[in-house]
């Protein structure tokens, strides 16, 4: 199981490196943009949409 998790982690890092290279941002900035900015923003957007739908 540990090997599967490590393989998945390495694959995720490779995807981030690829995104960083394609966009010219680099791995670190791509990581920050995705996990510090986009993910919390999407969570807030979906929370707001869900709360509006409940009313």
N, C-alpha and C positions, 0 to 999 in steps of 0.2 A: 504494500500500500504506500509506503514511503517513497518508493521509486516512482510510482504513478504521480504522486503529488509533486515530486521534484521535476519530473518531466513536464507536467502541466505548467509549473512555475517558469521553467526555462522557455517553454513555448510562449507564454505571456510576455516575458522579457523580450524575446525575439520580435514579437508583434509590436511592442512599444519602441524598440530600436528601429524597426521598419517604418513605423509612423513618424518617428523623429527624423529619419533620413529623408523620407518622401516630402515632408512638410518643411524641412530645413530647421526645425526647432531643436532637434537633439532629443536623446532619451529622457533626460531629466525634466526638461520643459514639457515634453509630451505627457510624462507621468503627472506632473503638476496640473496641467490643463485638464486632463481626463479625470483624475481622482480628487482634486481639490476644488476645481471650478465646475466642470460639467456634471459630474455625478450628484453633488449636493444641489445644484441648480435643477436638475431633472427631478430629484426627489421632491423639492419644494413645488415645482410646477404640477407634478402629479398629485401632491397633497392638496393643493389649491383646487385643482379640477375635481378631485374626489369630494372635497368639502362642499363645493358649489353644487355638485350633482346630488348630494344628500339632502339639500334644502328643498 
